[in-house]
Structures are given as structure tokens and as C-alpha cells.
Amino acid sequence: MGGAVEAPSASAFERLRILQTYRTIAMVGLSADPMRPSHFAAIYMLANGYTVIPVNPKYASSGETILGQTVYASLADVPVPVEIVDVFRKPPDVPPVAEAAIAVGAKVLWLQLGIVHDEAAARARAAGLAVVQDRCVKIEHARFFGGLSSVGMNTGVVTARRGVG
């Protein structure tokens, strides 16, 4: 592949472990627009007990909040430890976000659906972070914990309880 560095995405077991272990998610590129996928993912993760920290300089500069949460201009500005850095940015924007995730001591670099950057992922892995590429945190959570049934999808999860997890 022309010398490209491949950084495999986390396995299903690793993704499950990540979602069971870490509860603080900085969503880089989170939008205030309720029609954007990032907004829907944030609502879902907040509803499922995660702490969601919006990171978006566009909104931070005007002092806005998103879903009642303070918006920060960068990961470095976030005043609490960040465990998962969930990226809603174009692939060319990923390397500096990966470096910032490393710098703040994040445990996971999570790149949303359609976002793959093998070099940045390899750098994050080398620094000790777990890496997920081309996966939606909301969809993965729903897949593992049965939440897809709440939006009318057949998940194949067989349980008598709602919201297992």
C-alpha cells in the first residue's frame, strides 16, 4: 500500500470494553445543530449516563452551550480528565486532534463513521491509546446494550430487560 501505516481499529470486544470502562467523552466537532449526527450521538450518550464535553471553537468563542454543556475551544481547555476523544471532523483534521488527545492523557481516540486516518491512529496507538476508526459511538453502544431496538431496529439482542448494561 505504498508505505501507508495501517492502524487497525479496535475489535468488537475492545469497543465493548471501552464503552463499559470509560464514561467521559470529549466530542470534538460536536454541533449545536440538532439535525447533525454529532448532536444526536451526544443526546444518546448523555441519556445513557456518559459525561459529554463539547469541543468546538466556533461555539466556545461565543460562550454557547450545547445540550446544557459548556463548550471548549480545544481539548487542552477541558478542565476535567478526558477518557474518550470522539472525533467528528474530516480526516485531514485528525492528526492535531490525535496529538491533543495524547497530550491530555486520553485513553481512547474514537473516529466516527467515515473517518479514517491510519497515520494518526498509529501515532495514538504508539502513545498507548486504544483506537477506533470508522465507527459511531452511539451505534456501537446501542449494538452492545440493546439500544437500537428503541429506534425500531432488530438488534438480535435477546433479553427481557430494557437498557441492559
Backbone as a ProteinNet text record, in pm:
[ID]
protein_1_A
[PRIMARY]
MGGAVEAPSASAFERLRILQTYRTIAMVGLSADPMRPSHFAAIYMLANGYTVIPVNPKYASSGETILGQTVYASLADVPVPVEIVDVFRKPPDVPPVAEAAIAVGAKVLWLQLGIVHDEAAARARAAGLAVVQDRCVKIEHARFFGGLSSVGMNTGVVTARRGVG
[TERTIARY]
81.6	0	85.8	190.3	270.2	328.6	358.5	420	323.7	193.9	96.2	103.1	89	89.4	-53.5	-74.2	-208.8	-222.8	-323.7	-353.9	-492	-499	-629.3	-719	-846.3	-944.1	-964	-1014.1	-1040.2	-1141.4	-1120.3	-1212.8	-1344.1	-1444.3	-1573.7	-1556.1	-1474.3	-1451	-1386.7	-1289.5	-1224.7	-1323.1	-1409.3	-1508.4	-1605	-1647.3	-1734.2	-1662.8	-1537	-1460	-1447.7	-1420.6	-1408.9	-1538.7	-1651.5	-1780.3	-1821.8	-1771.9	-1800.4	-1708.5	-1588.5	-1486	-1483.9	-1495.8	-1476.8	-1610.2	-1627	-1755.9	-1748.7	-1629.3	-1614.2	-1568.3	-1652.8	-1627.6	-1618.6	-1505.4	-1493.5	-1527	-1634.3	-1676	-1621.5	-1517.5	-1452.1	-1529.4	-1581.6	-1664	-1812.4	-1850.4	-1992	-2065.7	-2176.8	-2254.6	-2375.5	-2413	-2534.8	-2658.6	-2638.7	-2748.8	-2810.3	-2937.1	-2997.9	-3013.3	-2991.5	-3001.1	-2867.2	-2760.4	-2628.9	-2610.2	-2543.1	-2520.1	-2449.4	-2357.8	-2286	-2382.3	-2479.6	-2576.7	-2660.2	-2706.2	-2785.5	-2703.8	-2577.1	-2489.9	-2470.6	-2453.9	-2435.4	-2560	-2677.6	-2802.1	-2810.3	-2782.5	-2790.9	-2692.1	-2567.4	-2466.8	-2497.3	-2543.9	-2585.6	-2699.3	-2797.3	-2911.7	-2870.2	-2754.5	-2706.4	-2598.2	-2592.4	-2508.9	-2365.2	-2329.9	-2193.5	-2185.4	-2067.9	-2040.4	-1991.8	-2058.6	-2022.1	-1970.9	-1851.7	-1789.1	-1775.4	-1851.7	-1840.3	-1707.8	-1640.2	-1518.4	-1539.5	-1557.8	-1581.9	-1553.2	-1443	-1406.6	-1512.3	-1590.9	-1695.8	-1795.9	-1833.9	-1931.8	-1867	-1747.2	-1679	-1651	-1616.8	-1581.1	-1699.3	-1820.8	-1938.7	-2001.6	-1939.4	-1988.4	-2113.2	-2145	-2264.6	-2245.4	-2358.4	-2356.2	-2423.5	-2394.5	-2461.5	-2519.2	-2649.9	-2720.8	-2692.7	-2680.4	-2656.8	-2513.1	-2424.3	-2284.4	-2197.5	-2102.7	-2007.7	-1926.5	-1908	-1830.2	-1688.9	-1589.9	-1449.9	-1391.5	-1296	-1233.8	-1137.6	-1077.1	-980.3	-978.4	-920.4	-906.7	-824.3	-724.1	-637.7	-714.9	-828.7	-909.3	-1003	-1024.3	-1118.8	-1061.1	-1135.5	-1080.2	-1088.9	-1141.7	-1152	-1080.7	-1042.3	-978.1	-1072.9	-1020	-1095.4	-1050.9	-1147.6	-1113.2	-1122.9	-1234.5	-1255.2	-1259	-1179.2	-1186.8	-1257.6	-1381.1	-1467.6	-1464.6	-1415.4	-1385.1	-1490.4	-1553.7	-1649.2	-1587	-1472.4	-1401.9	-1356.4	-1323.1	-1275.2	-1139.4	-1110	-982.5	-858.1	-845.8	-725.2	-710.2	-820.7	-816.6	-779.5	-766.1	-745.8	-607.5	-496.5	-365.6	-349.7	-386.8	-371.9	-465.1	-580.6	-671.6	-609.3	-549.2	-481.7	-368.9	-290.9	-181.5	-236.3	-346.7	-408.3	-461.7	-519.9	-569.9	-456	-343.4	-225.2	-181.1	-175.2	-126.7	-212.3	-344	-431.6	-446	-381.9	-386.9	-511.7	-577	-695.9	-658.6	-756.3	-735.2	-773.3	-862.1	-917.5	-927.5	-886.6	-913.7	-1018.8	-1138.1	-1250.9	-1285.3	-1269.8	-1302.1	-1436.7	-1527.6	-1664.5	-1676	-1798.4	-1826	-1769.3	-1699.5	-1643.2	-1510.5	-1462	-1336.3	-1228.8	-1127.7	-1014	-888.1	-791.6	-661.3	-558.4	-506.1	-418.6	-292.5	-232.6	-110.3	-137.3	-244.7	-279.9	-318.6	-388.3	-427	-304	-206.7	-82.7	-8	-5.1	61.5	-7.5	-141.1	-215.7	-191	-193.9	-166.8	-27.3	70.5	208.3	220.2	131.2	130.5	46.3	-11.5	-85	-235.7	-290.1	-434.6	-494.3	-614.3	-691.8	-745.7	-763.5	-809.9	-928.3	-1032.7	-1149.6	-1162.4	-1174.3	-1190.7	-1318	-1381.9	-1496.3	-1610.8	-1635.8	-1745.4	-1813.5	-1944	-2019.7	-2032.6	-1995.4	-2001.5	-2145.1	-2242.8	-2383	-2429.5	-2397.9	-2438.5	-2372.6	-2244.2	-2174	-2233.2	-2263.6	-2325.2	-2459.7	-2540	-2672.2	-2660.8	-2560.8	-2539.4	-2510.4	-2424.3	-2384.3	-2487.6	-2564.5	-2653.3	-2801.3	-2833.8	-2972.2	-3047.2	-2980.4	-3047.3	-3100.1	-3054.6	-3104.7	-3252.7	-3301.4	-3442.8	-3531.8	-3479.1	-3560.1	-3583.4	-3509.1	-3532.9	-3581.3	-3637.1	-3702.6	-3611.3	-3491.8	-3401.6	-3396.5	-3392	-3377.9	-3230.9	-3198.5	-3058.8	-3010.1	-3101.8	-3060	-3025.8	-3036.4	-3010.8	-3135.4	-3120.5	-3232.4	-3222.1	-3316.1	-3317.8	-3458.2	-3493.1	-3623.5	-3615.7	-3495.1	-3476.3	-3446.9	-3493.4	-3461.5	-3335.1	-3251.8	-3133.9	-3031.7	-3012.2	-2914.5	-2778.7	-2709.1	-2575	-2559.6
-119.2	0	125.4	128.1	248.1	299.2	211	254	312.4	301.2	354.7	277.7	348.7	287.4	246.2	118.9	74.2	58.3	119.5	108.5	46.6	-83.3	-149.1	-89.3	-87	-37.6	-141.2	-95	-183.1	-291	-410	-521.3	-495.8	-576.1	-563.4	-577.2	-672.4	-690.4	-565.3	-507.8	-385.9	-268.8	-255.1	-147.6	-163.9	-285.6	-312.4	-274.5	-315	-282.7	-131.4	-61	85.1	146.1	105.3	163	123.4	10.7	-30.2	38.5	72.6	124	274.9	344	489.6	561.9	669.5	739.1	886.1	940.2	1081.3	1094.9	1156.3	1167.2	1313.7	1352.7	1485	1466.6	1531.5	1520.5	1640.1	1614.1	1718.8	1739.2	1860.3	1889.8	1874.1	1859.9	1848.5	1974.4	1954.9	2065.2	2097.2	2223.4	2265.5	2241.4	2207.9	2183	2046.3	2041.1	1912.9	1815.2	1860.5	1771.2	1703.9	1742.1	1684.5	1553.6	1455.5	1327.9	1343.1	1437.8	1455.6	1494.4	1576	1621.3	1502.5	1421.5	1304.3	1206.7	1186	1095.9	1148.6	1280.3	1339	1320.6	1343.7	1323.5	1179.9	1086.4	944.7	909.2	953.8	918.2	983.8	1108.4	1172.8	1094.5	1051.8	976.5	842	792.9	664	678.4	794.7	812.9	855.8	889.1	934.3	1085	1132.3	1274.6	1313	1408.8	1454.5	1597.2	1619.1	1750.3	1799	1902.9	1955.9	2031.5	2001.5	2073.6	2126.2	2258.8	2321.4	2470.9	2517.4	2659.2	2756.5	2714.5	2801.4	2842.6	2748.6	2776.7	2826.5	2782.5	2823.5	2972.4	3026.9	3169	3260.3	3211.6	3293.8	3258.7	3167.7	3132.5	3047.1	2984.3	2899.2	2769.8	2706.2	2570.6	2481.3	2354	2255.2	2150.2	2130.3	2035.4	2061.8	2191	2230.6	2215.2	2174.1	2150.4	2266.5	2309.5	2412.9	2364	2449.9	2416.4	2471.1	2389.4	2429.3	2442.6	2533.9	2558.7	2447.9	2381.5	2274.9	2173.8	2059.8	1958.2	2010.7	2092	2147	2236.1	2291.1	2379.4	2304.2	2176.8	2098.1	2080.4	2122.6	2123	1990	1886.2	1755.2	1651.3	1539	1434.3	1380.6	1365	1312.7	1169.8	1078.7	938.8	904.5	940.9	912.5	1044.9	1055.3	1169.8	1119.6	1164.4	1121	1229.3	1194.3	1294.7	1298.8	1414.6	1443.9	1549.9	1521.6	1615.1	1537.7	1610.7	1549.2	1482.9	1375.8	1305.8	1395.5	1497.7	1581.1	1656.3	1671.8	1742.4	1651.1	1521.2	1425.1	1432.3	1445.6	1442.2	1538.3	1666.7	1752.5	1713.3	1657.7	1611.2	1491.1	1400.8	1284.4	1330.3	1426.7	1479.2	1542.7	1615.7	1678	1570.8	1463.9	1353.6	1290.4	1271.8	1218	1313.1	1442.4	1542.8	1553.4	1534.4	1546.4	1414.7	1308.5	1180.3	1098.7	1121	1041.5	893.9	809.4	663.9	609.2	681.7	631.2	745.6	717.7	806.2	734.5	794.4	731.7	818.4	764	836.6	788.1	881.1	849.5	786.1	745.2	683.3	767.2	702	769.6	837.8	831.1	897.4	792.6	793.8	703.4	785	770.3	833.3	741.1	648.6	543.9	597.7	703.1	756.1	814.8	892.7	949.6	838.6	737.8	624.9	549.8	529.2	460.3	541.6	671.4	759.5	749.1	750.1	739.1	603.1	497.1	362.5	355	411.9	410.4	484.1	580.8	656.6	588.7	472.2	394.9	408.1	480.8	494.4	379	338.5	247.7	333.5	272.9	348	277.3	354.3	307.4	398.2	339.6	418.2	376	473.2	446.7	376.4	417.9	362.1	474.8	464.8	562.8	515.1	599.7	563	530.7	604.1	580.1	445.1	418.3	291.8	174	187.8	79.5	56.6	164.7	148.2	77.7	123	63.1	-83.1	-115.5	-253.6	-344.4	-297.3	-379.7	-384.7	-277.4	-268.5	-269.2	-300.5	-317.7	-191.1	-77.3	49.7	67.4	-12.8	3.6	-30.9	-116.6	-153.2	-33.3	65.2	182.9	272	249.9	325.2	233.2	117	29.1	-62.6	-89.2	-179.5	-314.2	-419.6	-552.6	-575.4	-578.3	-588.2	-732	-825.1	-961.7	-985.7	-883.3	-896.3	-957	-1069.5	-1135.7	-1114.7	-1037	-1008.3	-967.7	-991.1	-950	-811.8	-758.4	-628.9	-521.3	-400.5	-284.7	-221	-167.5	-92.6	-176.7	-300.1	-387.6	-319.8	-319.5	-262.3	-177.3
0	0	0	-71.9	-85	44.3	139.4	263.7	364.8	339.6	434	565	673	804.9	836	864.3	897.5	1047.8	1102.1	1244.2	1254.8	1280.8	1284.4	1392.1	1360.5	1455.9	1566.8	1678.5	1791.7	1753.1	1805.6	1781.7	1854.2	1824.4	1891.9	2043	2085.8	2229.1	2289.2	2219.5	2268.3	2274.9	2173.4	2174.4	2292.2	2318	2432.5	2562	2576	2696.6	2714	2604.3	2609.6	2662.8	2607.8	2646.6	2787.9	2837.2	2974.4	3074.7	3031.8	3122.4	3134.4	3023.5	3021.9	3008.4	3084.2	3088.9	3049.7	3026.4	2993.4	2849.1	2767	2623.4	2583.3	2526.7	2465.4	2318.3	2273.2	2133.5	2056.3	1978.1	1900.9	1770.7	1753.8	1637.2	1664.4	1790.9	1826.7	1781.5	1712.6	1657.7	1745.2	1747.7	1817.4	1731.4	1605.2	1512.4	1542.1	1586.7	1623.6	1506.9	1384.8	1269.3	1235.4	1303.1	1275.5	1353.1	1293.4	1362.4	1496.8	1507.1	1633.5	1745.8	1714.5	1814.6	1864.1	1770.7	1806.8	1891.1	1852.5	1929.5	2071.5	2085.6	2218.2	2304.8	2247	2321.9	2371.5	2283.6	2319.2	2430.8	2416.6	2516.6	2651	2650.6	2775.9	2840.9	2760.3	2812.1	2869.8	2828.3	2876.6	2983.3	3046.2	3164.1	3140.9	3019.1	2990.5	3012.2	3047.4	3050.8	2912.1	2850	2716.1	2725.5	2673.8	2676.1	2532.3	2494.2	2359	2339.5	2228.2	2191.3	2049.5	2040.7	1911.4	1924.3	1866.1	1882.4	1830	1732.1	1676.4	1783.7	1868.7	1972.5	2101.2	2129.2	2252.4	2252.5	2136.4	2129.7	2159.9	2137.6	2166.2	2300.7	2374.8	2507.6	2508.6	2395.9	2388.4	2466.9	2495.1	2548.5	2445.2	2451.9	2368	2461.6	2452.3	2537.6	2685.3	2718.9	2856.8	2903.4	2814.1	2849.3	2800.2	2881.1	2841.2	2723.2	2624.7	2505.8	2522.2	2489.1	2497.9	2358.5	2344.2	2214.5	2173.9	2271.9	2241.6	2355.3	2329.6	2434.4	2550.9	2520.5	2625.3	2722.8	2679.7	2764.7	2858	2833.8	2913.5	3054.5	3158.7	3294.7	3370.3	3308	3373.1	3287.4	3346.4	3266.2	3158.6	3039.6	2925.6	2901.9	2888.7	2864.3	2715.7	2652.7	2510.3	2435.1	2329.3	2239.3	2114.2	2096	1987.3	1879.8	1760.9	1658.6	1548	1535.1	1427.7	1337.1	1281.6	1192.9	1069.7	963.2	840.3	864.6	789.8	809.2	811.6	725.7	733.3	866.5	940.7	1068.7	1186	1161	1268.9	1334.4	1260.7	1328.5	1446.3	1433.8	1551.8	1666.9	1634	1740.2	1810.6	1734.5	1794.7	1886.3	1841.6	1925.2	2052.6	2040.4	2158.3	2253.2	2198.2	2281.6	2360.3	2293.7	2361.1	2471.9	2439.8	2534.2	2659.7	2647.3	2765.7	2841	2792.7	2863	2838	2724.3	2691.3	2681.5	2696	2687	2550.5	2479.2	2353.5	2252	2129	2016	1932.8	1923.6	1853.4	1733.9	1612.9	1490.3	1438.8	1416.5	1379.5	1240.8	1206.6	1077	963.1	872.6	756.9	783.1	905.6	939.3	966.5	881.3	894.4	868.9	957.2	937.5	1002	920.5	973.1	1040.4	986.4	1046.4	1185.3	1197.4	1327.6	1425.2	1374.7	1459.4	1508.4	1420.6	1459.4	1564.6	1547.7	1645.3	1781	1781.1	1906.6	1972.6	1892.1	1946.9	2007.7	1938.1	1988	2121.5	2142.9	2268.2	2376.1	2344.2	2443.4	2439.9	2343.1	2333.8	2255.4	2293.4	2209.1	2095	1978.2	1861.6	1797.8	1771.8	1697.9	1577.1	1458.5	1336.4	1264.5	1199.4	1113.1	1186.4	1309.3	1390.5	1466.3	1482.1	1559.3	1703.7	1798.3	1939	1980.7	1927.2	1960.5	1906.4	1781	1720.3	1791.4	1823.6	1893	2031.1	2104.1	2235.7	2221.7	2126.9	2106.4	2066.1	1984.6	1941.9	2062	2151.1	2265.4	2376.6	2393.5	2508.2	2471.5	2344.3	2304.3	2270.1	2263.1	2237.9	2097.4	2002.4	1866.3	1857.3	1947.1	1942.5	1971.9	2043.4	2076	1955.2	1845.2	1722.1	1611.1	1650.5	1555.3	1475.8	1523.9	1451.9	1522.6	1446.4	1502.3	1533.2	1662.1	1702.9	1717.9	1728.2	1753.3	1900.2	1984.6	2127	2189.8	2257.4	2319.7	2469.6	2522.5	2665.4	2705	2829.4	2880.2	2943.7	2954	3018.2	2915.2	2940.7	2857.5	2911.1	2822.8	2866.8	2940.2	2897.7	2961.9	2956.4	3066.2	3066.2	3181.1
[MASK]
+++++++++++++++++++++++++++++++++++++++++++++++++++++++++++++++++++++++++++++++++++++++++++++++++++++++++++++++++++++++++++++++++++++++++++++++++++++++++++++++++++++

